[in-house]
Amino acid sequence: MTPPVPANNAPAVNGGTRNEVALAELALVFLKLGTVAFGGPAAHIAMMEQEFVARRAWLTREEFLDRLGAANLVPGPSSTEMAIHIGFLKRGWRGLIVAGCCFIVPAAIMVTVIAAAYVRYGNLPRVSGILYGLKPVVIAVIAQAFWNLAQSAIKNSFLAIIGFLSALASALAVSNLTVILAAGALASIPVVWRKLRAQHSSFLAWVIPLHSAGPLFGLAAISANSPVSLWRLFLTFAKIGSVLFGSGYVLLAFLRADFVVHLGWLTEKQLLDAVAVGQITPGPVFTTATFIGYLVAGVKGAIVATVAIFLPGFVLVAASGPIVARVRRSSTASAFLDGVIVGSLALMGVVAWQLGRQSLLDVLTVTIFLASLPLLVWKRMNPLWVMLAAALVGLWHGA
């Protein structure tokens, strides 16, 4: 099916191609994604590429990739920040708030309900059968998006080499931020060298957003078994949302240090269950905070924790979003962004490989993956229907 053509060719808004999108439509699309986007950030970004580039043509592939690079350069949940970037690109400040909130809210509600059941019964719902069927489809969705985006991102052999080196570094457990910054720096070297060769007296310096090594909110270490306070809960999660780069495993380390060791509000088992809920529910993995907030302070705690951990992402995107389009006007900054994009895709590819090793375990899961791939790539079937069918197969298998 041929993607729809943008409604008009009016001037750009926030650096993007303008085609009018109603706020209600923007809200509905992100509510849908927030309800069905299983599989973590790589899968979420893959579904956004399918939805907004391939199906709706709201963004060009280059615009999508630029925002992906920007989202990976700042701390916080990358897929949520992609949603915020897209909302800002299409409808400015109102779109920024609507897209981000609608992507977060469905998962936050689901996690709150699960947390209430957990508090009452002491166990998580049994979802292993559903996940068994869903994971192979998630891998297929990521593989499809990776292939589509790579064709636009890898513009020459030098960028291909940078992508390979980035993937290798990620596989060797080099931190995500280091991989991305190194990829950007490598990609900008030829441009800088040409400028130096031409004996320019100066060239544009590309300033990387600083990654604070410590809390932005000045939280001192607190002794274990401190009394629960909504204000302290807010500050702790705001700090985490402000400085956290990396995967759910990095999030786990932050949560353990704050809520198990320093505050003493959670046990080790409760922490692991909280992270598991963030993984098994659709939408942002950071809704782990919603679960923890409910455990320590009920519904009010769930709301406070959710707002606190996601708020820094809104602020960072609002601050950096208008800069993205200007970056392309500088050859040095543009080359750096090209490298960041390739590095980000390399991370996405490594995540797909790691998830594939964990998910494609037997004949049935491999069959689901191989059946899903052509439906998504060649038939352009909506991933929602493929995921629903796979979930039913998983339920049947687990029965």
C-alpha positions as CSV (number, residue, x, y, z in Angstrom):
1,M,0.0,0.0,0.0
2,T,1.4,3.4,-1.0
3,P,1.8,5.7,2.0
4,P,-0.5,8.8,2.0
5,V,0.9,12.0,0.6
6,P,1.3,14.9,3.1
7,A,-1.7,17.2,3.1
8,N,0.2,20.3,1.9
9,N,3.6,21.8,1.4
10,A,3.2,24.7,3.7
11,P,6.3,26.2,5.4
12,A,8.1,24.1,8.0
13,V,7.2,24.1,11.7
14,N,10.0,23.5,14.2
15,G,12.2,22.3,11.4
16,G,9.9,19.7,10.0
17,T,7.6,19.3,6.9
18,R,4.3,20.8,7.8
19,N,1.2,18.7,7.2
20,E,-1.7,19.6,9.5
21,V,-2.5,17.0,12.2
22,A,-5.4,17.5,14.5
23,L,-4.5,17.2,18.2
24,A,-7.3,14.7,18.6
25,E,-5.7,12.5,15.9
26,L,-2.3,12.9,17.5
27,A,-3.7,11.9,20.8
28,L,-5.5,8.8,19.5
29,V,-2.4,7.5,17.6
30,F,-0.2,7.8,20.7
31,L,-2.8,6.3,22.9
32,K,-2.9,3.3,20.6
33,L,0.9,3.0,20.5
34,G,1.1,3.4,24.3
35,T,-1.4,0.5,24.6
36,V,0.2,-2.0,22.2
37,A,3.9,-1.0,22.1
38,F,5.5,-4.1,23.8
39,G,9.2,-4.9,23.8
40,G,11.1,-2.0,25.1
41,P,12.5,1.2,23.5
42,A,13.9,-0.4,20.3
43,A,10.5,-2.0,19.5
44,H,8.7,1.2,20.4
45,I,10.9,3.2,18.0
46,A,10.4,0.6,15.3
47,M,6.6,0.9,15.7
48,M,6.8,4.7,15.5
49,E,8.8,4.4,12.2
50,Q,6.1,2.1,10.8
51,E,3.3,4.4,12.0
52,F,4.6,7.8,11.2
53,V,7.0,7.3,8.3
54,A,5.7,4.3,6.4
55,R,2.0,4.4,7.0
56,R,1.0,8.1,7.6
57,A,4.0,9.9,6.0
58,W,3.9,12.5,8.8
59,L,7.7,12.6,8.8
60,T,10.4,11.8,6.2
61,R,12.8,9.1,7.2
62,E,15.5,11.8,7.5
63,E,13.4,13.8,10.0
64,F,12.7,10.6,12.0
65,L,16.4,9.8,12.1
66,D,17.4,13.3,13.2
67,R,15.0,13.1,16.2
68,L,16.2,9.6,17.0
69,G,19.8,10.9,17.2
70,A,18.6,13.9,19.4
71,A,16.7,11.6,21.7
72,N,19.7,9.4,22.3
73,L,21.9,12.4,23.2
74,V,20.0,13.3,26.3
75,P,19.1,11.3,29.4
76,G,15.7,9.7,29.9
77,P,13.6,7.2,28.1
78,S,14.5,7.4,24.4
79,S,11.2,6.1,23.0
80,T,9.1,8.5,25.1
81,E,11.4,11.3,24.0
82,M,10.8,10.3,20.4
83,A,7.1,10.5,21.0
84,I,7.6,14.0,22.5
85,H,9.8,15.1,19.6
86,I,7.2,13.9,17.0
87,G,4.4,15.7,18.9
88,F,6.5,18.9,19.0
89,L,7.4,18.6,15.3
90,K,3.8,18.3,14.2
91,R,1.9,20.6,16.6
92,G,4.4,22.6,18.6
93,W,4.1,22.9,22.4
94,R,0.6,21.5,22.6
95,G,1.6,18.5,20.4
96,L,4.7,17.9,22.7
97,I,2.5,17.6,25.8
98,V,-0.3,15.6,24.1
99,A,2.0,13.1,22.3
100,G,4.1,12.5,25.4
101,C,1.3,12.1,27.9
102,C,-0.8,9.9,25.6
103,F,2.1,7.5,25.1
104,I,2.7,7.3,28.8
105,V,-0.8,7.2,30.3
106,P,-2.0,3.8,29.0
107,A,1.0,2.0,30.5
108,A,0.8,4.0,33.7
109,I,-2.8,2.9,34.2
110,M,-2.1,-0.7,33.4
111,V,0.9,-0.7,35.8
112,T,-1.2,0.9,38.6
113,V,-3.9,-1.8,38.2
114,I,-1.2,-4.5,38.3
115,A,0.4,-2.9,41.4
116,A,-3.0,-2.9,43.2
117,A,-3.4,-6.6,42.4
118,Y,0.2,-7.2,43.6
119,V,-0.4,-5.4,46.9
120,R,-3.5,-7.4,47.5
121,Y,-2.4,-10.9,46.4
122,G,1.4,-10.6,46.6
123,N,2.1,-12.0,43.1
124,L,2.3,-10.8,39.5
125,P,-0.4,-11.9,37.0
126,R,0.6,-14.9,34.9
127,V,1.6,-13.5,31.5
128,S,4.3,-15.9,30.4
129,G,2.2,-17.4,27.6
130,I,1.4,-14.0,26.0
131,L,5.0,-12.9,26.2
132,Y,6.2,-16.2,24.7
133,G,4.1,-15.4,21.5
134,L,4.8,-11.7,21.5
135,K,8.6,-11.6,21.7
136,P,9.3,-13.1,18.3
137,V,7.0,-10.5,16.6
138,V,8.7,-7.8,18.5
139,I,12.1,-9.0,17.1
140,A,10.5,-8.9,13.6
141,V,9.2,-5.4,14.1
142,I,12.7,-4.2,15.2
143,A,14.4,-5.9,12.3
144,Q,12.0,-4.3,9.8
145,A,12.6,-0.8,11.2
146,F,16.3,-1.3,11.4
147,W,16.5,-2.2,7.7
148,N,14.3,0.7,6.7
149,L,16.2,3.3,8.7
150,A,19.7,1.9,7.9
151,Q,19.1,2.5,4.2
152,S,18.7,6.2,4.9
153,A,21.2,6.5,7.7
154,I,24.2,4.8,6.2
155,K,25.1,7.3,3.5
156,N,28.6,6.1,2.7
157,S,31.1,3.4,3.6
158,F,32.7,5.5,6.3
159,L,29.4,5.6,8.2
160,A,29.0,1.9,7.6
161,I,32.4,1.3,9.3
162,I,31.3,3.5,12.2
163,G,28.1,1.6,12.6
164,F,30.0,-1.7,12.7
165,L,32.5,-0.4,15.3
166,S,29.6,1.0,17.3
167,A,27.8,-2.4,17.3
168,L,31.0,-4.1,18.3
169,A,31.6,-1.7,21.2
170,S,28.0,-2.1,22.4
171,A,28.4,-5.9,22.3
172,L,31.5,-5.6,24.4
173,A,29.4,-3.7,27.0
174,V,30.7,-0.2,26.3
175,S,28.2,2.3,27.7
176,N,25.5,3.5,25.3
177,L,26.4,7.2,25.8
178,T,30.1,6.5,25.1
179,V,29.2,4.6,21.9
180,I,27.0,7.4,20.6
181,L,29.4,10.2,21.4
182,A,32.3,8.3,19.9
183,A,30.3,7.6,16.7
184,G,29.5,11.3,16.4
185,A,33.1,12.4,16.9
186,L,34.4,9.9,14.4
187,A,31.9,11.0,11.8
188,S,32.8,14.6,12.2
189,I,36.6,14.1,11.8
190,P,36.7,14.3,7.9
191,V,34.7,17.5,8.0
192,V,37.0,19.1,10.6
193,W,40.1,17.8,8.8
194,R,38.9,19.4,5.5
195,K,38.3,22.7,7.3
196,L,41.7,22.6,8.9
197,R,43.3,21.7,5.5
198,A,41.6,24.7,4.0
199,Q,43.3,26.8,6.7
200,H,40.1,28.2,8.2
201,S,40.9,30.2,11.3
202,S,38.0,28.7,13.1
203,F,35.3,26.2,12.7
204,L,32.0,25.6,14.3
205,A,32.4,23.8,17.7
206,W,29.7,21.2,18.3
207,V,28.8,21.3,22.0
208,I,27.5,18.1,23.4
209,P,24.9,18.3,26.2
210,L,26.7,17.6,29.4
211,H,25.9,14.5,31.3
212,S,25.8,15.3,34.9
213,A,27.7,12.8,37.0
214,G,25.6,13.5,40.0
215,P,22.0,14.3,41.0
216,L,20.6,17.5,39.5
217,F,18.5,18.0,42.6
218,G,21.2,17.7,45.3
219,L,19.8,14.7,47.1
220,A,22.1,13.6,49.9
221,A,22.4,10.0,50.9
222,I,19.6,9.0,53.2
223,S,19.7,6.4,55.8
224,A,17.8,3.2,55.2
225,N,14.2,2.9,56.5
226,S,13.5,6.6,56.0
227,P,9.8,7.6,56.4
228,V,7.9,7.7,53.1
229,S,7.4,11.2,51.7
230,L,5.7,12.2,48.5
231,W,8.2,15.1,48.1
232,R,11.2,12.8,48.6
233,L,9.6,10.3,46.2
234,F,9.3,13.0,43.5
235,L,12.8,14.3,43.9
236,T,14.3,10.8,43.8
237,F,12.5,9.9,40.6
238,A,13.2,13.3,39.0
239,K,16.9,12.8,39.7
240,I,16.8,9.4,38.0
241,G,14.9,10.7,35.0
242,S,17.4,13.6,34.7
243,V,20.7,11.6,34.7
244,L,19.9,8.1,33.4
245,F,21.3,6.9,30.1
246,G,21.1,3.3,29.1
247,S,18.9,0.2,29.3
248,G,16.5,-1.2,31.9
249,Y,19.5,-2.8,33.6
250,V,21.0,0.6,34.3
251,L,17.6,1.7,35.6
252,L,17.6,-1.3,37.9
253,A,21.0,-0.2,39.4
254,F,19.6,3.3,40.1
255,L,16.4,2.0,41.7
256,R,18.3,-0.4,43.9
257,A,20.7,2.2,45.1
258,D,17.9,4.7,46.0
259,F,14.9,2.6,47.1
260,V,16.5,-0.5,48.6
261,V,19.9,0.7,49.9
262,H,19.4,4.4,50.8
263,L,15.7,4.7,51.6
264,G,14.8,1.1,52.5
265,W,11.4,1.5,51.0
266,L,11.6,-1.7,48.9
267,T,12.8,-5.2,49.3
268,E,15.0,-6.9,46.7
269,K,12.0,-9.0,45.6
270,Q,9.7,-6.0,45.3
271,L,12.3,-4.2,43.2
272,L,12.8,-7.1,40.8
273,D,9.0,-7.5,40.5
274,A,8.7,-3.8,39.7
275,V,11.2,-4.0,36.9
276,A,9.5,-7.1,35.6
277,V,6.1,-5.2,35.4
278,G,7.8,-2.4,33.5
279,Q,9.1,-5.0,31.0
280,I,5.9,-7.0,30.5
281,T,3.5,-4.1,30.0
282,P,3.4,-2.0,26.8
283,G,4.7,1.5,26.6
284,P,7.7,3.0,28.4
285,V,9.8,0.8,30.6
286,F,10.1,3.8,33.0
287,T,6.6,3.0,34.2
288,T,8.5,0.8,36.6
289,A,8.4,4.0,38.6
290,T,4.6,3.9,38.7
291,F,4.6,0.5,40.2
292,I,7.1,1.5,42.9
293,G,5.2,4.7,43.6
294,Y,2.0,2.7,44.2
295,L,3.8,0.2,46.5
296,V,5.2,2.9,48.8
297,A,2.3,5.5,48.7
298,G,-0.7,4.1,46.9
299,V,-2.4,6.0,44.0
300,K,-0.9,9.3,45.0
301,G,2.5,7.7,45.0
302,A,2.0,6.2,41.6
303,I,1.0,9.6,40.1
304,V,3.9,11.4,41.8
305,A,6.5,8.9,40.7
306,T,5.2,8.8,37.1
307,V,5.2,12.6,36.7
308,A,8.7,12.9,38.3
309,I,10.5,10.3,36.2
310,F,9.1,11.5,32.9
311,L,9.1,15.3,33.5
312,P,12.8,15.8,32.8
313,G,12.3,14.2,29.3
314,F,9.7,16.8,28.4
315,V,11.9,19.6,29.6
316,L,15.0,18.3,27.7
317,V,13.1,17.7,24.4
318,A,11.5,21.2,24.7
319,A,14.9,22.7,25.1
320,S,16.7,20.7,22.4
321,G,13.9,20.2,19.9
322,P,14.2,23.6,18.1
323,I,18.0,23.1,17.8
324,V,17.7,19.9,15.7
325,A,16.9,21.6,12.4
326,R,19.6,24.2,12.9
327,V,22.2,21.5,13.3
328,R,21.9,20.5,9.6
329,R,23.0,24.0,8.6
330,S,26.5,23.3,9.9
331,S,28.6,20.8,8.1
332,T,30.5,19.8,11.2
333,A,27.4,19.5,13.4
334,S,25.5,17.7,10.6
335,A,28.3,15.1,10.3
336,F,28.3,14.6,14.1
337,L,24.6,14.0,14.0
338,D,25.0,11.5,11.1
339,G,27.4,9.6,13.3
340,V,25.1,9.7,16.3
341,I,22.3,8.3,14.2
342,V,24.4,5.5,12.9
343,G,25.6,4.8,16.5
344,S,22.0,4.8,17.7
345,L,21.0,2.3,15.0
346,A,23.9,0.1,15.9
347,L,22.6,0.0,19.5
348,M,19.2,-0.9,18.1
349,G,20.7,-3.7,16.1
350,V,22.6,-5.1,19.1
351,V,19.4,-5.0,21.2
352,A,17.5,-6.9,18.5
353,W,20.3,-9.5,18.4
354,Q,20.3,-9.9,22.2
355,L,16.5,-10.1,22.4
356,G,16.5,-12.6,19.6
357,R,18.8,-14.9,21.5
358,Q,16.5,-14.7,24.5
359,S,13.2,-15.1,22.5
360,L,13.8,-17.4,19.6
361,L,14.2,-20.5,21.7
362,D,12.4,-23.3,19.9
363,V,10.7,-24.3,16.7
364,L,7.4,-22.5,17.5
365,T,9.1,-19.1,18.3
366,V,11.3,-19.3,15.2
367,T,8.2,-20.1,13.2
368,I,6.3,-17.1,14.6
369,F,9.3,-14.9,13.8
370,L,9.7,-16.2,10.2
371,A,5.9,-15.9,9.6
372,S,5.8,-12.3,11.0
373,L,8.7,-10.9,9.0
374,P,7.1,-11.2,5.5
375,L,3.8,-10.0,6.8
376,L,5.4,-6.8,8.1
377,V,8.0,-6.2,5.4
378,W,6.2,-7.1,2.2
379,K,2.5,-7.2,3.1
380,R,2.9,-4.0,5.2
381,M,0.4,-5.5,7.7
382,N,-0.4,-3.5,10.8
383,P,1.9,-4.8,13.6
384,L,-1.0,-4.7,16.0
385,W,-2.8,-7.6,14.2
386,V,0.3,-9.6,13.9
387,M,1.0,-9.2,17.7
388,L,-2.5,-10.1,18.6
389,A,-2.3,-13.3,16.6
390,A,1.0,-14.2,18.1
391,A,-0.3,-13.5,21.6
392,L,-3.2,-15.9,21.0
393,V,-0.7,-18.6,19.8
394,G,1.3,-18.0,23.0
395,L,-1.8,-18.4,25.2
396,W,-2.7,-21.6,23.4
397,H,0.9,-22.9,23.8
398,G,0.9,-22.1,27.6
399,A,-2.5,-23.6,28.2
